[in-house]
Amino acid sequence: MQLTGIHHLTAISADISGNHRFYTRVLGMRLVKRSVNQDDVRAYHLFYADSIGSPGTDITFFDWPVPPERRGTHSIVLTHLRVRDASALSWWESRLQDQGVDHDGVAQRDGRRVLDFRDPEGQRLSLIEDGGLGDPPVPWKKSPVPEPQQIRGLGPIVMSVPGISETDLMLTRALHMRQARDYKLAASQVRVYEMGEGGPHAELHVAIQPDLPVARQGAGAVHHVAFRTPDEAEYHRWTERLNALGIPNSGEIDRYYFRSLYFREPNGVLFEIATDGPGFAVDEDPYTLGEAIALPPFLESKRASIEANLKPIE
């Protein structure tokens, strides 16, 4: 029983209109689901991904009017987005410069070329070359970014902890991840864990940073990271495994577009295990994904009141 990679990552925005402009117009990702936070229907939940919302390609945002995050440990600190090669990174360096996006230029980290940058709310992002590894995304024909340079999906997710021992036990013993290697990030040691067949689409990086303060979530922060499991049979086995190991968890939750199971690792970072299906086209035409507000069936009876409380994105 193996997790196969990163499923999605969910972050926080206090400026959802600006967020939408940046991820669709600057980064060229498609808004594949315009929905609401199922646990707080006053807030949008937007999903940006490839053309069809393939598992492993989507970065999502909760629309919460909160102050900026206080950065620190016990948190996810960097989200990689995959592009194919060095020529794509060079293209993106020019594009970010032209768009006035705060970035650090192309560099080398952990044996791969990367381009670190920030979104308008300070969300820490990095483009990383993947050499074509991972499930091929479905290009979005209407993207302002040419197909060869389009973002291919999520890459390694970097989290920060003050100590590695208990987190390592959960990742390796409970979640069956493999220790792959270590590298240096600034003055910190980072341990790389692999899932499934490995590769940049299936890595979790854990930075050991005991001298940092504890982070406080806010705008520009990451809320949680989700890992892929292929089907409901495996998903049920993961629930059984967490329960057998005595790991507190949410229990099984049907998010309609996928099935979810939430729990925290020992330093408090929120994890999710999510199924690859049924996918975002279960309630929308693939050609018009993200154009209207989509609600799961259990919220449909409340549509009028939900929509009345949502502000326009554009």
C-alpha positions as CSV (number, residue, x, y, z in Angstrom):
1,M,0.0,0.0,0.0
2,Q,1.7,3.1,-1.3
3,L,0.8,6.8,-1.6
4,T,1.6,7.7,-5.2
5,G,2.5,11.4,-5.0
6,I,1.2,14.9,-4.2
7,H,-2.6,15.2,-4.9
8,H,-3.2,18.9,-4.2
9,L,-2.1,21.7,-1.9
10,T,-4.5,24.1,-0.3
11,A,-3.4,27.6,0.7
12,I,-5.0,30.8,2.1
13,S,-5.8,34.1,0.3
14,A,-7.3,37.3,1.7
15,D,-7.6,38.8,-1.8
16,I,-9.4,36.2,-3.9
17,S,-9.9,38.4,-6.9
18,G,-6.2,39.2,-7.1
19,N,-5.4,35.6,-6.5
20,H,-7.6,34.6,-9.4
21,R,-5.9,37.1,-11.7
22,F,-2.4,35.9,-10.7
23,Y,-2.9,32.2,-11.0
24,T,-4.9,32.3,-14.3
25,R,-3.4,35.3,-16.1
26,V,0.2,35.3,-14.9
27,L,0.8,31.6,-14.2
28,G,-1.6,30.5,-16.9
29,M,-3.3,27.8,-14.8
30,R,-7.0,27.0,-15.4
31,L,-9.6,27.6,-12.8
32,V,-11.2,24.1,-12.9
33,K,-13.5,24.5,-9.9
34,R,-15.2,27.6,-8.5
35,S,-16.7,26.3,-5.3
36,V,-17.0,27.0,-1.6
37,N,-15.2,25.7,1.4
38,Q,-17.5,22.8,2.4
39,D,-16.8,23.5,6.1
40,D,-17.2,27.2,5.8
41,V,-19.6,28.1,3.0
42,R,-19.1,31.8,3.4
43,A,-15.7,31.4,1.6
44,Y,-14.8,30.5,-1.9
45,H,-12.6,27.5,-2.6
46,L,-10.9,27.9,-5.9
47,F,-8.9,25.1,-7.7
48,Y,-6.3,25.9,-10.3
49,A,-4.8,23.0,-12.3
50,D,-4.2,21.7,-15.8
51,S,-7.1,21.7,-18.4
52,I,-9.1,19.0,-16.6
53,G,-7.9,19.2,-13.0
54,S,-5.8,16.0,-13.2
55,P,-4.8,14.7,-9.7
56,G,-1.4,16.1,-8.8
57,T,-1.9,19.4,-10.8
58,D,-4.0,21.5,-8.6
59,I,-3.2,24.2,-6.1
60,T,-6.3,25.5,-4.3
61,F,-7.2,28.5,-2.1
62,F,-9.6,29.2,0.7
63,D,-10.9,32.8,0.6
64,W,-10.4,34.0,4.2
65,P,-10.2,37.7,5.2
66,V,-7.3,37.2,7.6
67,P,-4.0,39.0,8.3
68,P,-0.7,37.8,6.7
69,E,0.8,34.6,8.0
70,R,3.6,34.8,10.7
71,R,6.3,32.7,9.2
72,G,8.0,30.0,11.1
73,T,8.3,26.3,11.7
74,H,5.5,23.7,12.2
75,S,4.3,24.7,8.7
76,I,4.6,24.2,5.0
77,V,7.1,26.7,3.7
78,L,7.6,26.2,0.0
79,T,5.4,24.8,-2.9
80,H,7.1,23.7,-6.1
81,L,5.4,23.8,-9.4
82,R,6.8,21.6,-12.2
83,V,7.9,22.7,-15.6
84,R,9.6,20.5,-18.2
85,D,13.2,21.7,-18.6
86,A,15.8,24.4,-18.3
87,S,14.5,26.3,-21.4
88,A,11.0,26.5,-19.7
89,L,12.7,27.9,-16.6
90,S,14.5,30.5,-18.7
91,W,11.2,31.5,-20.3
92,W,9.6,31.8,-16.9
93,E,12.4,34.0,-15.6
94,S,11.7,36.5,-18.4
95,R,8.0,36.3,-17.9
96,L,8.1,36.9,-14.1
97,Q,10.4,39.8,-14.7
98,D,8.1,41.3,-17.3
99,Q,5.0,40.8,-15.0
100,G,6.7,42.5,-12.1
101,V,6.7,39.3,-10.0
102,D,9.1,39.1,-7.1
103,H,11.6,36.3,-7.9
104,D,15.2,35.1,-7.1
105,G,16.3,34.0,-10.6
106,V,17.2,30.5,-11.7
107,A,19.3,28.5,-9.2
108,Q,20.4,25.0,-8.3
109,R,18.9,23.1,-5.3
110,D,19.0,19.4,-4.5
111,G,20.4,18.6,-8.0
112,R,17.6,20.4,-9.9
113,R,17.3,23.9,-11.4
114,V,14.6,26.0,-9.6
115,L,13.2,29.5,-9.8
116,D,11.8,30.8,-6.5
117,F,9.2,33.5,-6.5
118,R,6.3,34.9,-4.5
119,D,2.7,35.6,-5.4
120,P,1.2,39.0,-4.5
121,E,0.3,37.9,-1.0
122,G,3.8,36.4,-0.3
123,Q,2.9,32.7,-1.0
124,R,6.3,31.0,-1.4
125,L,6.5,29.2,-4.7
126,S,9.2,27.7,-6.9
127,L,9.2,26.4,-10.4
128,I,11.3,23.2,-10.8
129,E,12.3,21.3,-13.8
130,D,11.0,17.7,-13.9
131,G,12.4,16.4,-17.1
132,G,8.9,15.1,-18.2
133,L,8.5,12.9,-15.1
134,G,5.1,12.3,-13.6
135,D,1.7,11.9,-15.1
136,P,1.5,14.0,-18.2
137,P,-0.9,17.0,-17.7
138,V,-3.6,18.0,-20.1
139,P,-2.6,21.4,-21.6
140,W,-5.0,24.3,-21.4
141,K,-5.5,25.7,-24.9
142,K,-6.8,29.0,-23.6
143,S,-3.8,29.6,-21.3
144,P,-1.8,32.8,-21.8
145,V,1.3,30.6,-21.4
146,P,2.4,28.6,-24.4
147,E,1.9,24.8,-24.1
148,P,5.7,23.9,-23.9
149,Q,6.1,26.3,-20.9
150,Q,2.8,25.5,-19.0
151,I,3.0,24.4,-15.4
152,R,2.9,20.6,-15.4
153,G,1.7,20.1,-11.8
154,L,2.8,20.1,-8.2
155,G,6.4,19.3,-7.4
156,P,8.1,18.7,-4.0
157,I,6.4,20.3,-1.0
158,V,8.7,21.6,1.7
159,M,7.7,21.7,5.3
160,S,9.5,22.9,8.4
161,V,9.8,21.1,11.7
162,P,12.0,21.8,14.8
163,G,12.9,18.1,15.1
164,I,12.7,15.2,12.7
165,S,12.5,12.1,14.8
166,E,8.7,11.8,15.4
167,T,7.8,13.1,11.9
168,D,10.2,10.6,10.4
169,L,8.5,7.8,12.2
170,M,5.1,8.8,10.9
171,L,6.3,9.3,7.3
172,T,8.2,6.0,7.1
173,R,6.4,3.7,9.4
174,A,2.8,4.9,9.1
175,L,2.7,6.3,5.6
176,H,5.3,4.0,3.9
177,M,7.4,6.9,2.5
178,R,11.1,6.3,1.9
179,Q,14.0,8.3,3.0
180,A,15.8,9.3,-0.2
181,R,18.6,11.8,0.6
182,D,19.5,15.0,2.5
183,Y,20.5,18.4,1.2
184,K,21.1,21.9,2.6
185,L,18.6,24.8,2.3
186,A,20.4,27.9,3.6
187,A,21.7,26.7,7.0
188,S,19.1,24.0,7.4
189,Q,19.3,20.3,6.7
190,V,16.4,19.0,4.5
191,R,15.5,15.3,4.3
192,V,13.7,14.1,1.2
193,Y,11.0,11.5,1.4
194,E,9.6,9.7,-1.7
195,M,6.3,8.1,-2.4
196,G,5.4,5.6,-5.1
197,E,7.9,5.6,-7.9
198,G,9.5,8.8,-6.7
199,G,10.4,11.8,-8.7
200,P,9.7,15.5,-8.2
201,H,5.9,14.9,-8.3
202,A,6.1,12.4,-5.5
203,E,8.4,14.0,-2.9
204,L,7.9,15.6,0.5
205,H,10.9,17.6,1.8
206,V,11.3,18.2,5.6
207,A,13.5,21.1,6.7
208,I,14.8,20.8,10.2
209,Q,14.7,24.3,11.7
210,P,14.7,24.3,15.6
211,D,15.6,28.0,15.9
212,L,12.5,29.4,14.2
213,P,9.4,30.6,16.0
214,V,6.1,28.7,15.6
215,A,4.3,29.8,12.4
216,R,0.8,31.3,12.6
217,Q,-1.4,30.7,9.6
218,G,-2.8,33.6,7.6
219,A,-2.9,35.0,4.1
220,G,0.0,33.7,2.1
221,A,0.2,30.5,4.2
222,V,-0.4,26.9,3.3
223,H,-3.3,25.2,5.0
224,H,-2.6,21.6,4.1
225,V,-1.0,19.2,1.7
226,A,-2.8,16.1,0.2
227,F,-1.3,12.9,-0.9
228,R,-2.6,10.7,-3.7
229,T,-4.2,7.2,-3.3
230,P,-5.6,5.7,-6.5
231,D,-9.0,4.4,-5.5
232,E,-11.6,4.0,-2.8
233,A,-10.4,0.5,-1.8
234,E,-6.9,1.9,-1.0
235,Y,-8.5,4.9,0.7
236,H,-10.5,2.6,3.0
237,R,-7.3,0.7,3.9
238,W,-5.5,4.0,4.8
239,T,-8.4,4.8,7.2
240,E,-8.0,1.3,8.7
241,R,-4.3,1.8,9.0
242,L,-4.5,5.2,10.8
243,N,-7.1,3.8,13.2
244,A,-5.1,0.7,13.9
245,L,-2.0,2.8,14.7
246,G,-4.0,5.1,17.0
247,I,-3.4,8.2,14.8
248,P,-6.2,10.7,15.4
249,N,-8.0,11.6,12.1
250,S,-11.1,13.1,10.6
251,G,-12.7,9.9,9.5
252,E,-13.7,9.5,5.9
253,I,-15.1,12.6,4.2
254,D,-16.8,12.6,0.8
255,R,-15.7,15.9,-0.9
256,Y,-17.7,14.8,-4.0
257,Y,-14.8,15.4,-6.4
258,F,-12.5,13.1,-4.3
259,R,-12.6,11.3,-0.9
260,S,-10.6,12.8,1.9
261,L,-9.0,11.7,5.2
262,Y,-7.3,14.4,7.4
263,F,-4.7,14.0,10.2
264,R,-1.8,15.9,11.6
265,E,1.8,14.8,11.7
266,P,3.5,15.1,15.1
267,N,4.6,18.8,14.6
268,G,1.1,19.8,13.7
269,V,1.2,20.1,9.9
270,L,-2.1,19.1,8.4
271,F,-2.0,16.1,6.0
272,E,-4.8,14.7,3.8
273,I,-5.0,11.5,1.8
274,A,-7.2,12.0,-1.2
275,T,-8.5,9.7,-4.0
276,D,-7.7,10.3,-7.6
277,G,-11.4,10.2,-8.6
278,P,-14.1,10.8,-9.4
279,G,-12.7,14.2,-10.6
280,F,-13.9,17.7,-11.3
281,A,-16.0,16.8,-14.4
282,V,-18.4,14.8,-12.3
283,D,-20.8,17.8,-12.2
284,E,-19.6,20.1,-15.0
285,D,-18.9,19.9,-18.7
286,P,-15.1,19.7,-19.1
287,Y,-15.3,22.6,-21.6
288,T,-16.8,25.0,-19.0
289,L,-15.0,23.9,-15.8
290,G,-14.8,26.7,-13.3
291,E,-17.1,29.2,-15.1
292,A,-20.0,28.8,-12.6
293,I,-20.2,28.2,-8.9
294,A,-20.3,24.4,-8.4
295,L,-21.7,22.9,-5.2
296,P,-21.7,19.3,-4.0
297,P,-25.2,17.7,-3.8
298,F,-25.5,18.1,0.0
299,L,-25.1,21.9,-0.4
300,E,-27.3,22.4,-3.5
301,S,-30.5,23.1,-1.5
302,K,-28.6,26.1,0.1
303,R,-27.4,27.5,-3.2
304,A,-29.4,30.8,-3.1
305,S,-28.2,31.8,0.4
306,I,-24.6,30.7,-0.4
307,E,-24.3,32.6,-3.6
308,A,-25.9,35.7,-1.9
309,N,-23.0,35.8,0.5
310,L,-20.2,35.5,-2.0
311,K,-18.7,38.5,-3.6
312,P,-17.8,38.6,-7.3
313,I,-14.3,37.4,-8.1
314,E,-13.8,39.6,-11.1
